[in-house]
Amino acid sequence: MMDTMFLKAALAVYFVSVLGYVTSIYVRRVMVAKVSTWIFFLAFLCHTISFIFRYLETGHTPVISIYETLSFFAWAMAGVYLAFQPKTKTRVLGAFVSPVTFLLMIAASKGLEGYVSIPEVLKSNLVPLHVILSVTGEALFALASFAGAMYLIQEGLIKNKKVSGFSRMLPSLSDLDRINHFCLMWGFPLLTLGVLVGSLWARTAWGSHWQWDPKQVWTLVAWVFYALLLHQRLAIGWKGHKAAFLSLLAFAILLVSLVAINLFFVTAHSFI
């Protein structure tokens, strides 16, 4: 099947990009990171084509199952990262993004070969819209946390006066803070819209907008934390170290709702 063929090609090329980014850190050469970015872009194209073929072959938006959702998460995160490249010098940030993308693709590929029937409850146009909006927002938050982590690393090197070939490879603090701000600005409304669409679908499927489901509760906790962080950035002017650290903390809370809930709790969202 064509979708599987392009998915495997994307997985292989993502892996090559990971090797390239890791090598760029080891040899301390930005040029290697630039080449790796083009390889990463090729993987993204293969990934995009696999989505198109999967849609044509299955007849449904390929974001329904947990495996399709993981694949879409990886694709959205890769796409947002690549979109930053023309305006910011953040190629080395790919050393954070590419390994996570590759690992998500490995997890997704285990369940994307062959097709399963869609439960009747998921046969609604609201379901793919809910997933696409929510996961795109979460992918933006993931990138915000990567930029935050690299900000803290770069800031620590500068404060300790360890400016070297490695630190000069890293993006500037202003570029990293700008990415963090942009991702929060766009990620929050997308997640908010995704949650609202999900509540409308829940009303149709289960008769109530709110179920006190563990995933709903933890997603609400993460949403409140991101709302507070965004408010502080816009109203108080938080930026730099504080914003970088709190974006990491907020994403840790979001990860609980995305991963730990499915592993340790009974949830009505076990299918996504």
C-alpha beads as a LAMMPS data file, in Angstrom:
LAMMPS data file: protein, C-alpha beads

272 atoms
271 bonds

1 atom types
1 bond types

-500.0 500.0 xlo xhi
-500.0 500.0 ylo yhi
-500.0 500.0 zlo zhi

Masses

1 110.0

Atoms # bond

1 1 1 0.000 0.000 0.000
2 1 1 1.291 3.415 -0.966
3 1 1 0.644 5.041 2.396
4 1 1 2.719 2.390 4.178
5 1 1 5.530 2.711 1.652
6 1 1 5.797 6.480 2.116
7 1 1 5.433 6.133 5.887
8 1 1 8.412 3.767 5.980
9 1 1 10.353 6.135 3.732
10 1 1 9.561 9.024 6.090
11 1 1 10.679 6.957 9.083
12 1 1 13.986 6.106 7.412
13 1 1 14.683 9.699 6.344
14 1 1 13.719 11.051 9.785
15 1 1 16.338 8.688 11.215
16 1 1 18.985 10.029 8.836
17 1 1 18.128 13.570 9.943
18 1 1 18.547 12.537 13.595
19 1 1 22.026 11.220 12.814
20 1 1 22.807 14.479 11.014
21 1 1 21.683 16.703 13.874
22 1 1 23.557 14.610 16.443
23 1 1 26.660 14.786 14.255
24 1 1 26.321 18.577 13.989
25 1 1 26.438 18.808 17.792
26 1 1 29.428 16.457 17.983
27 1 1 31.527 18.191 15.300
28 1 1 30.145 21.641 16.206
29 1 1 29.321 22.625 12.634
30 1 1 26.183 24.571 11.773
31 1 1 26.511 23.536 8.121
32 1 1 25.852 19.907 9.090
33 1 1 22.692 21.057 10.874
34 1 1 21.625 22.965 7.746
35 1 1 21.983 19.842 5.606
36 1 1 20.103 17.858 8.249
37 1 1 17.259 20.381 8.040
38 1 1 16.864 19.698 4.320
39 1 1 16.859 15.958 5.041
40 1 1 14.244 16.567 7.738
41 1 1 12.181 18.498 5.182
42 1 1 12.363 15.541 2.768
43 1 1 11.103 13.253 5.541
44 1 1 8.265 15.702 6.194
45 1 1 7.270 15.582 2.507
46 1 1 7.221 11.764 2.529
47 1 1 5.150 11.902 5.696
48 1 1 2.676 14.315 4.074
49 1 1 2.287 12.084 1.032
50 1 1 1.624 9.081 3.291
51 1 1 -1.282 10.998 4.877
52 1 1 -2.739 11.761 1.458
53 1 1 -2.602 8.122 0.346
54 1 1 -4.020 6.895 3.649
55 1 1 -6.970 9.239 3.271
56 1 1 -7.560 8.091 -0.307
57 1 1 -7.315 4.411 0.633
58 1 1 -9.375 4.482 3.856
59 1 1 -11.879 7.213 3.071
60 1 1 -11.539 8.854 6.490
61 1 1 -9.332 11.596 7.913
62 1 1 -6.261 9.711 9.213
63 1 1 -6.331 11.009 12.797
64 1 1 -8.827 8.638 14.413
65 1 1 -6.782 5.880 16.070
66 1 1 -4.043 6.403 18.639
67 1 1 -1.426 5.446 16.030
68 1 1 -2.761 7.894 13.463
69 1 1 -2.853 10.584 16.138
70 1 1 0.789 9.948 17.095
71 1 1 1.758 10.177 13.432
72 1 1 -0.142 13.446 13.042
73 1 1 1.478 14.828 16.220
74 1 1 4.929 14.091 14.771
75 1 1 3.943 15.632 11.421
76 1 1 2.539 18.815 13.010
77 1 1 5.602 19.282 15.207
78 1 1 7.942 18.784 12.254
79 1 1 5.948 21.212 10.110
80 1 1 5.944 23.969 12.725
81 1 1 9.686 23.573 13.310
82 1 1 10.410 23.801 9.577
83 1 1 8.182 26.878 9.287
84 1 1 10.498 28.744 11.668
85 1 1 13.616 28.159 9.609
86 1 1 13.298 30.992 7.038
87 1 1 13.135 33.699 9.737
88 1 1 15.115 32.339 12.696
89 1 1 18.532 30.740 13.115
90 1 1 17.252 27.714 14.962
91 1 1 18.511 24.799 12.898
92 1 1 20.276 23.214 15.875
93 1 1 16.889 23.063 17.611
94 1 1 16.349 20.107 15.295
95 1 1 18.595 18.122 17.649
96 1 1 15.619 18.249 20.050
97 1 1 12.797 17.985 17.515
98 1 1 14.071 15.234 15.200
99 1 1 14.646 12.486 17.842
100 1 1 11.188 13.045 19.335
101 1 1 9.633 13.016 15.872
102 1 1 11.465 9.790 15.019
103 1 1 10.387 8.073 18.258
104 1 1 6.762 9.118 17.713
105 1 1 6.936 7.693 14.198
106 1 1 8.286 4.381 15.484
107 1 1 5.372 4.149 17.931
108 1 1 2.880 5.149 15.226
109 1 1 4.227 2.737 12.602
110 1 1 3.415 -0.274 14.797
111 1 1 -0.293 0.203 14.261
112 1 1 -0.604 1.870 10.869
113 1 1 -0.193 -1.169 8.627
114 1 1 -3.606 -2.407 7.607
115 1 1 -6.922 -0.840 8.499
116 1 1 -9.404 -1.334 11.289
117 1 1 -13.082 -0.528 11.259
118 1 1 -14.069 2.742 12.892
119 1 1 -16.435 2.476 15.871
120 1 1 -19.818 4.008 15.160
121 1 1 -19.324 6.609 17.895
122 1 1 -16.292 8.010 16.039
123 1 1 -18.091 8.416 12.716
124 1 1 -18.607 12.128 13.172
125 1 1 -17.038 15.092 11.410
126 1 1 -16.405 16.611 14.828
127 1 1 -13.946 13.857 15.818
128 1 1 -11.184 14.578 13.265
129 1 1 -11.679 18.327 13.774
130 1 1 -11.326 17.874 17.549
131 1 1 -8.163 15.781 17.149
132 1 1 -6.534 18.016 14.509
133 1 1 -7.067 21.212 16.506
134 1 1 -6.027 19.685 19.839
135 1 1 -2.982 17.821 18.552
136 1 1 -1.732 20.796 16.528
137 1 1 -1.973 22.939 19.665
138 1 1 -0.133 20.273 21.648
139 1 1 2.569 20.044 18.964
140 1 1 3.085 23.799 19.265
141 1 1 3.386 23.417 23.039
142 1 1 5.968 20.654 22.524
143 1 1 8.042 22.972 20.361
144 1 1 7.673 25.731 22.962
145 1 1 9.093 23.364 25.568
146 1 1 12.024 22.397 23.310
147 1 1 12.805 26.064 22.742
148 1 1 12.494 26.601 26.493
149 1 1 14.923 23.771 27.240
150 1 1 17.459 25.105 24.756
151 1 1 16.994 28.616 26.177
152 1 1 17.914 27.371 29.659
153 1 1 20.959 25.529 28.285
154 1 1 22.189 28.555 26.349
155 1 1 21.505 30.914 29.249
156 1 1 23.414 28.649 31.629
157 1 1 26.442 28.548 29.319
158 1 1 26.456 32.342 29.014
159 1 1 26.067 32.943 32.762
160 1 1 28.874 30.508 33.559
161 1 1 31.029 32.158 30.881
162 1 1 31.370 28.912 28.974
163 1 1 31.043 30.509 25.567
164 1 1 32.579 28.061 23.124
165 1 1 32.112 26.623 19.672
166 1 1 29.136 24.653 20.984
167 1 1 27.359 27.643 22.543
168 1 1 27.891 29.678 19.366
169 1 1 26.025 26.961 17.441
170 1 1 22.940 27.380 19.574
171 1 1 20.194 29.826 18.602
172 1 1 20.213 33.249 20.228
173 1 1 18.208 33.735 23.408
174 1 1 15.963 36.230 21.605
175 1 1 15.149 33.728 18.821
176 1 1 14.368 30.996 21.340
177 1 1 12.157 33.301 23.409
178 1 1 10.371 34.421 20.241
179 1 1 9.621 30.798 19.300
180 1 1 8.385 30.091 22.816
181 1 1 6.078 33.111 22.644
182 1 1 4.783 32.317 19.146
183 1 1 4.031 28.685 20.020
184 1 1 2.130 29.689 23.150
185 1 1 0.195 32.375 21.246
186 1 1 -0.998 29.904 18.606
187 1 1 -1.032 26.686 20.589
188 1 1 -3.423 27.964 23.257
189 1 1 -6.317 29.030 20.966
190 1 1 -5.952 25.856 18.893
191 1 1 -6.119 23.660 22.001
192 1 1 -9.046 25.724 23.278
193 1 1 -10.971 25.256 20.034
194 1 1 -10.108 21.539 20.078
195 1 1 -11.487 21.185 23.607
196 1 1 -14.682 23.060 22.671
197 1 1 -15.253 20.881 19.595
198 1 1 -14.582 17.797 21.713
199 1 1 -17.195 18.903 24.241
200 1 1 -19.764 19.310 21.451
201 1 1 -19.003 15.819 20.204
202 1 1 -19.186 14.439 23.776
203 1 1 -22.662 15.935 24.096
204 1 1 -23.730 14.092 20.941
205 1 1 -21.986 10.809 21.775
206 1 1 -22.497 10.556 25.550
207 1 1 -25.271 13.030 26.299
208 1 1 -23.112 15.425 28.333
209 1 1 -20.376 17.975 27.629
210 1 1 -18.412 16.916 30.726
211 1 1 -17.821 13.362 32.006
212 1 1 -15.214 13.891 34.758
213 1 1 -13.081 11.570 32.664
214 1 1 -9.410 11.517 33.863
215 1 1 -8.178 12.733 30.484
216 1 1 -10.672 15.599 30.503
217 1 1 -9.643 16.602 34.010
218 1 1 -5.885 16.598 33.314
219 1 1 -6.365 18.376 29.992
220 1 1 -8.307 21.067 31.850
221 1 1 -5.469 21.370 34.399
222 1 1 -2.942 21.783 31.562
223 1 1 -5.231 24.293 29.808
224 1 1 -5.500 26.422 32.977
225 1 1 -1.717 26.344 33.417
226 1 1 -1.130 27.447 29.825
227 1 1 -3.809 30.144 30.187
228 1 1 -1.980 31.499 33.243
229 1 1 1.390 31.376 31.483
230 1 1 0.061 33.150 28.382
231 1 1 -1.672 35.778 30.522
232 1 1 1.540 36.481 32.408
233 1 1 3.490 36.820 29.161
234 1 1 0.976 39.221 27.637
235 1 1 -0.188 41.197 30.691
236 1 1 2.854 41.137 32.984
237 1 1 5.568 40.796 30.371
238 1 1 7.063 37.497 31.497
239 1 1 9.761 36.300 29.140
240 1 1 13.167 34.688 29.107
241 1 1 14.120 32.299 31.905
242 1 1 10.777 32.280 33.717
243 1 1 8.720 31.678 30.572
244 1 1 11.138 28.978 29.382
245 1 1 11.008 27.085 32.676
246 1 1 7.233 27.313 33.044
247 1 1 6.658 26.162 29.456
248 1 1 8.614 23.002 30.348
249 1 1 6.509 22.513 33.482
250 1 1 3.250 23.103 31.590
251 1 1 4.207 20.575 28.921
252 1 1 5.022 18.011 31.629
253 1 1 1.454 18.407 32.892
254 1 1 0.144 18.025 29.345
255 1 1 2.175 14.831 28.901
256 1 1 0.395 13.357 31.908
257 1 1 -2.936 13.835 30.153
258 1 1 -1.566 12.492 26.856
259 1 1 0.364 9.443 28.051
260 1 1 0.073 8.536 31.733
261 1 1 -3.737 8.677 31.825
262 1 1 -4.069 5.998 29.132
263 1 1 -1.519 3.812 30.912
264 1 1 -2.774 4.009 34.486
265 1 1 -6.439 5.067 34.391
266 1 1 -9.648 3.885 32.796
267 1 1 -10.662 6.576 30.333
268 1 1 -13.306 6.991 27.660
269 1 1 -10.517 8.458 25.466
270 1 1 -8.561 5.196 25.204
271 1 1 -9.062 5.235 21.419
272 1 1 -7.045 8.478 20.949

Bonds

1 1 1 2
2 1 2 3
3 1 3 4
4 1 4 5
5 1 5 6
6 1 6 7
7 1 7 8
8 1 8 9
9 1 9 10
10 1 10 11
11 1 11 12
12 1 12 13
13 1 13 14
14 1 14 15
15 1 15 16
16 1 16 17
17 1 17 18
18 1 18 19
19 1 19 20
20 1 20 21
21 1 21 22
22 1 22 23
23 1 23 24
24 1 24 25
25 1 25 26
26 1 26 27
27 1 27 28
28 1 28 29
29 1 29 30
30 1 30 31
31 1 31 32
32 1 32 33
33 1 33 34
34 1 34 35
35 1 35 36
36 1 36 37
37 1 37 38
38 1 38 39
39 1 39 40
40 1 40 41
41 1 41 42
42 1 42 43
43 1 43 44
44 1 44 45
45 1 45 46
46 1 46 47
47 1 47 48
48 1 48 49
49 1 49 50
50 1 50 51
51 1 51 52
52 1 52 53
53 1 53 54
54 1 54 55
55 1 55 56
56 1 56 57
57 1 57 58
58 1 58 59
59 1 59 60
60 1 60 61
61 1 61 62
62 1 62 63
63 1 63 64
64 1 64 65
65 1 65 66
66 1 66 67
67 1 67 68
68 1 68 69
69 1 69 70
70 1 70 71
71 1 71 72
72 1 72 73
73 1 73 74
74 1 74 75
75 1 75 76
76 1 76 77
77 1 77 78
78 1 78 79
79 1 79 80
80 1 80 81
81 1 81 82
82 1 82 83
83 1 83 84
84 1 84 85
85 1 85 86
86 1 86 87
87 1 87 88
88 1 88 89
89 1 89 90
90 1 90 91
91 1 91 92
92 1 92 93
93 1 93 94
94 1 94 95
95 1 95 96
96 1 96 97
97 1 97 98
98 1 98 99
99 1 99 100
100 1 100 101
101 1 101 102
102 1 102 103
103 1 103 104
104 1 104 105
105 1 105 106
106 1 106 107
107 1 107 108
108 1 108 109
109 1 109 110
110 1 110 111
111 1 111 112
112 1 112 113
113 1 113 114
114 1 114 115
115 1 115 116
116 1 116 117
117 1 117 118
118 1 118 119
119 1 119 120
120 1 120 121
121 1 121 122
122 1 122 123
123 1 123 124
124 1 124 125
125 1 125 126
126 1 126 127
127 1 127 128
128 1 128 129
129 1 129 130
130 1 130 131
131 1 131 132
132 1 132 133
133 1 133 134
134 1 134 135
135 1 135 136
136 1 136 137
137 1 137 138
138 1 138 139
139 1 139 140
140 1 140 141
141 1 141 142
142 1 142 143
143 1 143 144
144 1 144 145
145 1 145 146
146 1 146 147
147 1 147 148
148 1 148 149
149 1 149 150
150 1 150 151
151 1 151 152
152 1 152 153
153 1 153 154
154 1 154 155
155 1 155 156
156 1 156 157
157 1 157 158
158 1 158 159
159 1 159 160
160 1 160 161
161 1 161 162
162 1 162 163
163 1 163 164
164 1 164 165
165 1 165 166
166 1 166 167
167 1 167 168
168 1 168 169
169 1 169 170
170 1 170 171
171 1 171 172
172 1 172 173
173 1 173 174
174 1 174 175
175 1 175 176
176 1 176 177
177 1 177 178
178 1 178 179
179 1 179 180
180 1 180 181
181 1 181 182
182 1 182 183
183 1 183 184
184 1 184 185
185 1 185 186
186 1 186 187
187 1 187 188
188 1 188 189
189 1 189 190
190 1 190 191
191 1 191 192
192 1 192 193
193 1 193 194
194 1 194 195
195 1 195 196
196 1 196 197
197 1 197 198
198 1 198 199
199 1 199 200
200 1 200 201
201 1 201 202
202 1 202 203
203 1 203 204
204 1 204 205
205 1 205 206
206 1 206 207
207 1 207 208
208 1 208 209
209 1 209 210
210 1 210 211
211 1 211 212
212 1 212 213
213 1 213 214
214 1 214 215
215 1 215 216
216 1 216 217
217 1 217 218
218 1 218 219
219 1 219 220
220 1 220 221
221 1 221 222
222 1 222 223
223 1 223 224
224 1 224 225
225 1 225 226
226 1 226 227
227 1 227 228
228 1 228 229
229 1 229 230
230 1 230 231
231 1 231 232
232 1 232 233
233 1 233 234
234 1 234 235
235 1 235 236
236 1 236 237
237 1 237 238
238 1 238 239
239 1 239 240
240 1 240 241
241 1 241 242
242 1 242 243
243 1 243 244
244 1 244 245
245 1 245 246
246 1 246 247
247 1 247 248
248 1 248 249
249 1 249 250
250 1 250 251
251 1 251 252
252 1 252 253
253 1 253 254
254 1 254 255
255 1 255 256
256 1 256 257
257 1 257 258
258 1 258 259
259 1 259 260
260 1 260 261
261 1 261 262
262 1 262 263
263 1 263 264
264 1 264 265
265 1 265 266
266 1 266 267
267 1 267 268
268 1 268 269
269 1 269 270
270 1 270 271
271 1 271 272
